[in-house]
Amino acid sequence: MTRTPQRRSPRGLALALPLVAGAVVLGGCAPVTTNLDYQPSDGFAVDVSEDVHGVNLMVLSHGEGAPGSVHGAFTNDGTTDASVELDAVGASATVEVPAGQTVYLGTEDGETVELDAVSTEPGGLLPVTFSDGSNETEVSIPVLDDTFEEYADDVPAS
């Protein structure tokens, strides 16, 4: 038994053509989401100044009133060294960020930034003021505990 090919109706093609063209046009108008800035993990970002930026910033702590450690990184895209001061309720710290460098916080090869007492429970947001001496920005960063296995070894002892 031989099948003879059926001819497609020009009317069906005429209806399909605008649908395909519309999909192509709308697809071309959609933003390329891979070009958008985002935080690749659980922390938040902050622009301390035009040149100094904090990325993936978070605090690890067992609870309100317990010590905490700051994790993330600061990048200095400028040509002069910068000092970034972190000021939270009841705790402060300073991070030196050389020109053209990135300083990691809380990693094996990075800087250790400890807070004596965190004023927010894990799961909450800790308001922190970031300053480089000329600019000041307040951002609330997340406080996490050892619930997540990847942070368990980095939460300071109570």
C-alpha positions in Angstrom: 0.0 0.0 0.0 1.5 3.3 -1.1 0.5 6.6 0.5 0.4 9.5 -1.6 1.6 12.7 0.0 -1.1 15.1 0.9 -0.8 18.7 -0.2 -0.9 21.2 2.6 -3.5 23.8 2.3 -2.2 27.3 1.5 -4.8 28.5 4.0 -3.1 26.5 6.9 0.3 28.0 6.0 -1.2 31.4 5.8 -2.4 31.1 9.3 0.8 29.6 10.7 3.1 32.3 9.2 1.8 35.2 11.4 2.1 33.0 14.5 5.7 32.1 13.8 6.6 35.7 12.9 4.9 36.9 16.1 6.9 34.5 18.2 10.1 35.6 16.6 9.4 39.3 17.2 8.3 38.8 20.8 11.4 36.6 21.5 13.6 39.3 20.2 12.1 41.9 22.6 12.6 39.8 25.7 15.4 40.8 28.0 18.5 38.6 28.1 18.3 37.6 31.8 21.9 36.3 31.9 23.0 39.9 31.5 21.3 41.0 34.7 23.3 41.4 37.9 22.3 39.0 40.6 23.6 37.5 43.8 24.7 33.9 43.2 24.0 32.7 46.7 22.2 33.7 49.9 23.8 37.1 50.6 23.0 40.6 49.4 24.9 43.2 47.5 25.9 46.8 48.4 27.5 49.6 46.5 29.7 51.4 49.1 30.9 53.9 46.5 31.3 54.1 42.8 34.4 51.9 43.0 33.8 49.7 46.1 31.1 47.0 46.0 30.1 44.3 48.4 28.7 41.0 47.0 27.0 38.1 48.6 27.2 39.6 52.1 25.7 37.7 55.0 26.2 37.1 58.7 26.4 33.7 60.2 25.3 33.4 63.9 23.6 31.0 66.3 21.1 33.7 67.4 20.3 37.1 68.7 23.0 38.2 71.1 25.5 35.6 69.9 28.7 36.3 68.0 28.6 36.5 64.2 30.9 36.3 61.3 30.5 38.3 58.1 30.8 36.4 54.8 31.0 37.6 51.2 33.4 39.8 49.4 34.4 43.4 48.7 35.8 44.5 45.3 37.6 47.7 44.7 37.6 48.7 41.0 39.3 52.0 41.8 43.0 53.1 41.7 43.3 53.9 45.4 43.0 51.7 48.5 39.8 51.8 50.5 38.7 51.1 54.0 35.2 49.8 54.4 33.6 50.2 57.8 30.7 47.9 58.7 28.5 49.2 61.5 25.6 47.2 62.9 23.7 47.6 66.1 26.3 46.8 68.8 29.0 45.7 66.5 31.4 47.1 64.0 34.4 46.1 61.9 36.7 47.5 59.2 37.9 45.8 56.0 40.9 47.0 54.0 40.3 46.6 50.3 43.4 47.4 48.1 42.9 49.1 44.7 42.0 46.7 42.0 41.6 43.8 44.4 38.8 41.6 45.8 38.9 40.7 49.5 36.9 37.6 50.5 35.4 37.4 53.9 35.0 34.2 55.9 36.8 31.9 53.4 39.9 29.8 54.2 42.1 32.3 52.3 40.1 35.4 53.1 39.7 37.9 55.9 37.9 37.1 59.2 35.3 39.7 60.2 33.8 38.9 63.6 30.9 40.7 65.2 30.7 40.5 69.0 26.9 40.2 69.2 24.4 40.1 66.4 21.1 41.9 67.1 19.0 39.8 64.8 17.7 36.2 64.9 18.8 33.8 62.1 16.3 34.1 59.2 16.1 37.9 59.8 17.8 40.9 58.2 20.5 42.8 60.0 20.7 46.5 59.2 24.3 47.4 58.5 25.8 50.7 57.5 28.7 50.5 55.1 31.1 53.5 54.8 34.3 54.2 53.0 34.8 57.5 54.8 33.2 59.6 52.0 30.1 57.5 51.3 27.6 55.8 53.5 25.0 53.2 52.6 22.7 51.2 54.7 21.6 47.7 53.6 20.0 44.9 55.6 21.9 41.6 55.1 20.6 38.2 56.0 21.5 36.4 59.2 21.9 32.6 58.8 22.7 29.8 61.2 24.0 26.2 60.9 20.7 25.0 59.5 22.3 24.9 56.1 25.1 22.3 56.0 27.4 24.5 53.9 27.5 27.1 56.7 27.6 24.7 59.7 31.4 24.9 60.1 31.5 28.7 59.8 29.0 29.8 62.4 31.0 31.1 65.4 30.6 29.3 68.7 28.2 31.0 71.1 
